[in-house]
């Protein structure tokens, strides 16, 4: 498995992360691994937008088309 090394981490940041890991009953490594996985699972804005561009267009409903569909349904009774 790949490793990550973070140098020059602010001691205050380290303290907060260590405390959060302890609150969850995890080691700092377990906590950071889970947090990094959560971050990686959430797409960036550009990833989200490029994914939306590949999706098919959805038909836009207008009030007029809805009323027309209701009238067609009632006429078929």
N, C-alpha and C positions, 0 to 999 in steps of 0.2 A: 504494500500500500504506500502511496506517496506520503511524504511528510511536509509540513509547513513550519518554517522557523520565522518568528517575528522578533526583530531586534528593536531595541530602544523603545519598548512599550512603557508608557507613563506608569509609574508605580500606583497611582490612584486608580487607573483603569484596571490594572492587574488585580488590585484589592477588590474592586466591585465585581469583576468577573469571577474571582475565587469565591466570594461570598454567595453569588448567585448559584454557582455550581454546588456549594455546600447545602444551600436551601433545597436543592433538588436531590440531594444525596448522591451526587455525581463527582467524579474527579474533574479537574479543570479541563483535561483532555476530552473527556466524554461530553462535557457541557459545550465546549467550543466546537467539537465535531458535529453535534446536533444543531447548533446555531448556524454553522456554515452550511450544512445541508439544507436547512430551512431557507436561508438566503438564496442559495443556488436554485432551489425549486421555484422561486418566484421570478417570473420573467422581467427583464428590464423593459422600459417603455418601448425601445426600438424593437426588441424581440416580440413584444405584444403586438405592436403595429404591423410588423412584417407578417406575423401569423394571421392577423385580420385581413391583410391584403390577399392572402391565398384562399380565404373562405368565399364560398359563393354568395352572390348578392341575395338578399332577402327581399321578397316583394313588399312594397310599401302599401299599407292600407290607407285609403282615404275615407273620410266620412261618406262620400258619395258612393264608393264601391261597397261599403258595408250596407248602406240603405238599399242599394240595388240588389245585393245578395239576399237580404231579408225579403224584399218584394218577390224575387224569383222563387224563394222557398215557399212563401205563402201562396203564390199562384199555382204551384204544383200540388196543392192539397186537394 
